[in-house]
């Protein structure tokens, strides 16, 4: 059997030949290094730099990415007689020279692939010196840019000329922290005879039978394969195939296989697939993964409107309720399985069924996809090309091939993986961002997206669909962001126009749309210590990376909400507006099913504390948007939507696999709670379908649009409210709340609240008291005469008086009536 010796211990780090004026020159000669890890986190752990996530520290750290770093450890080696020993790196970030006992083993240029060096004849008994020297990724990428000629790029850094996480060079939500280091596992593997160099499983369903096809490629130390067999087993079945050449094919059929389903549609049964190599009596290598049986089809067939973009899982068309995923830390080696799990559970809590791993980040570690397999969260994996034109020449091209093969093979076993996507916005860039003149007749990446990558997927992961881009129409003859065809990104909202513009569109599938809001108060004030703290104070501005971000926040809020009078108001209202913008879009597009078959919001998570489009901030705290996602993505949703003729329609959306009987009422209420009109609702919504119920004219027609609203209360879904005007136009009264705070028990504390007038945007911010405390709902409408209870989850008891008052308790009413009071006092 292969013997594995971990090499993660005993590493030290030093800057090699630093420029005399660089802070690197003043560093100690030996700094303890964590492997897997990265230079930044080692310097931080050694107290040599300040935390780059805090205040203005990011600006002090550019020299780290401009320095050459050497990692060193000693391997104590005893020869146990194996025929071969390989030095294996699961990931090197990025431009490295690997030396053993002073001899160069090789150079590396790609963060996203694995490297294996045969060191059989180079290891000596006793101590061996292993050194990995990282050149500056900046400088390497700048050199390749100079060699090949620059290409257009949405961000002014050379990330397109090096295979390294693009966002590492800075993004519109991320800092410039150009990393280096041994960011994944490193080990020695000793083996004899034959090793499984590649295992390519393809799992599918044929009626009730699970079909597992496996191709195994061997690497051998001998030409003689006599007596060598490969054994494949799954679900109690096993086959043994004699080896003749270097590859072996096997097929197993599992009768009545348990089918893997996305969450909400069924269970997530997983099987263990094991492949092993035997030479006579001895097992020389073995490989095993958890796998699942499912079929996936991306239906992009033409229809009367254009062409669809529908995921069909095990034969059932599924509405995707997704979010885009970015690296959860600028230093991904810090991501633990616990942190992955917490974040993916937050996605589940927000009623999401898909995460899109976006192309400016990384192929995540196995644990990410393992957790998604377990929880039934679908994954869509971008190849790592984002927002730029990419050269298709060397030295980039062969790196792209190697990286694609490595990662497609690694991830192909995951039943949760339902799409390989070629690029993020690069085809759009070619069409719309004035690229063509600059590119001329040079390559820009299209050959990757339309030829190279789909070929790799077809060869190595034939049971998972491929799509060239997000967005893409299906043809280079049709604009990539055509709303009738394929998938679109909607970014005019946020950048230019009001969020009600979402309602002007009837997309087939939206794979990006988003709206910014600041992080939670606890995260913001942990990271930023500006005094005074304002949206424009220096730390706030450094932690807002979007072009003109604060102006867009203000412009997006202005039509809807009262003007903020303080930093507290600004924080509350911008977060509220972020959530409302996205809820507006999701409800609208879900009501359009099956014309539209999915939304993927930009973005679930953050990599550091920042004002961004995220629903969960850099400290893992849920923003109000998370609650908005949870509500608008509920499996069963009622929403009141305007029709083209101006009338109102109640749309009941049923994403569940069971029929839904919707019983209840729709009322027009006055702000003081008086019922002005009422309509009974009784309708059955089939599974995976939606039904519209027109509102009666007396329910949908207000006598006073500033003092009335529509309320829907039905069985099986959260109540819905629809106002007749934007909040800032409403005649909202002072909230005059009666709040009762219950005792803290098992991490939960109930807050019951009543009001005798309509309260809009009622929200609790218990993280003002304890950073990790959070409410189970946000942006709640308080209806007169109907007490509302919000549960606060907190690791410690919260003071009842503080929990029941400003700044924990907020509402639109309090902002408006405070503003009115100020007006009155003048
Ligand atoms: C899209 C994404 C990201 C970006 C986001 C917000 O372009 O693909 O590149 O962060 O918009 O601007």
Boltz pocket constraint, residues with backbone or C-beta under 6 A from the ligand:
constraints:
  - pocket:
      binder: B
      contacts: [[A, 171], [A, 172], [A, 173], [A, 360], [A, 386], [A, 387], [A, 424], [A, 425], [A, 512], [A, 602], [A, 613]]
      max_distance: 6.0
